[in-house]
């Protein structure tokens, strides 16, 4: 780091030969290597080769984001009749927790298991007022790579004052390989009957709209290209997919991750399944990439990665009809998302 702080890199490897490299900077998933067909392993996440590249980038490649994933309109938050102004870092809005969010922080790391199901814990103390958010927040994230090829990401937090909390991981997946070009021909499924439409600045209108008859109907496995080539105004707003889908299986009382989404690549026969306890999933197709220099001198272009960001809906603090992201003082937050790789 510029101040001399050393960044640690951990490698989780299971007996099937799947391995992940995770940084203490932002909890970043830097590599995700999948062995198959006696070829060199396929790296299915986009990333960078240096700490400086991660610090100077604004795309959150592989990072933990928070305190609040996605956008809060005008950075305005009202809790218990008190108004708060959050950091504004994208247009007029607060994105992914502000300009100095979780992705830019060095987390304290602990190795939990070195044997089967290797695991690490990352911990962070976010002070009261951090990026404008109320409450001193203690948060912990546990990464576990299981022998069934699932990456289990568990999120824990407590706050000394009532606040909002909405963490996620922002990995960009390309199941044909991080340097293989567009994901347009890959297929996705999202078990969601509704989505939250947005205005031109990606802020939800507050409506829940049925996906039927729209480019957001991924209830059956569909190519990403079918959505990206649509003339639907929601697709035109952002040059692709950058939308929250409302997961059908969401149960606010459950702490068991339930199936929510899938992606497949015919080029590599690699598939990814997503299970979560969260109510929404942001499907994002890296619409703004333009000759972004990535790992191994790769150049990343628009639609070269696919994000499955499990989350509370965007701007939920200002949309009372959405599932609530409020974390009351002294209460314990827990969520879990699992990414299962099949090959």
C-alpha positions, 0 to 999 in steps of 0.5 A: 500500500502507499503507506507501507501496509503489506497486503496478504494473499491467501490461496484456498485449494480443495481436493478437486483442484479448485483454488482461489486467491483472496487479498486482505485488501478489500477481501478481493477474489483475485483468481478463481482457477478451475481444472478441467479437460487436462488443460491449464486451469481456467481463471473465471474472474477478472482482476489485476496484477498489482495493488496499485491497479486495484486502488486506482480502479473504480469497478470493484473487481472481486471486492467486498463492497459496503457498507451499502452495496449498490446505490442510495439516491442522493446519499440521503438516509433517514433513520429513527427520524434523523437525517444523514448525508452519505458520501456522494461518489457516483453522479448525485448518488452514494455507490457501494458505500462511498469513495472509501468503502470496504473495497479500499480497506485492509482487513484483519485476517485469520486462517480458520482451516488449512485442511479440508474446507479451507477457510479464512476470516476477514474483520473490519471496524468501521467507525461511527460516521464512516462515509456518513453512515451512523454507528460504529460497525464491527463486521466479519466475512468468512470465506470457505472453499468446500470439497463440493466446489462451493465458495461459501461467503458468510457476512456478520455484523453488529452496530452500536447505533441503528444503521443500514447494512448491505454487503456483497461481493463484486466478482466479475465472472467469465466462465470461458476465462477472464481473458476470453472476450465477451460473455454475450454467448454465455447463458444465465438463469435467475429465478426471479419473477420481478425486477426493480426498474430504474431511472436513467441514473440507475435509481429504482423507481420504487416499482416491482415489475413482472419480468414476463415479456421483458429482457429481464426474464431469465427464469429459463436459461437464456443467452446474455446476448438476448438481453443486451441486444434488446431495444428496451429503454432499461437496457439502453439506459446503461448499455446493458444489464445493471439491474436488481432482480427480486429472488423468488425464494427469499425468506427473511426468516431463513439463514439457509442459502437457497438457489437463485441463479446460474451461468454456463459457458459452452466453451469450457463446460463450466457452470456457476450456481448461486445460492443466497439468503438475500432478497435481490441479485444485481445482474451486471455485464461490465457495460462501462469497460473500455480497454481496461488493462487486467491480469496477464496484460489482458484488455477487458472490454464492455460485456466481458464479465458478469456480476451476480451481486446478492443484496438488498434492493438498491436504494431500499432505505428510501423505498419503504416497500422494499425489504429493509436493510436496517440493522438496529443497534446491538442486533446481529446481522448474518447473511450467506451466499454460496457460489458453486462451480460445476465442471 
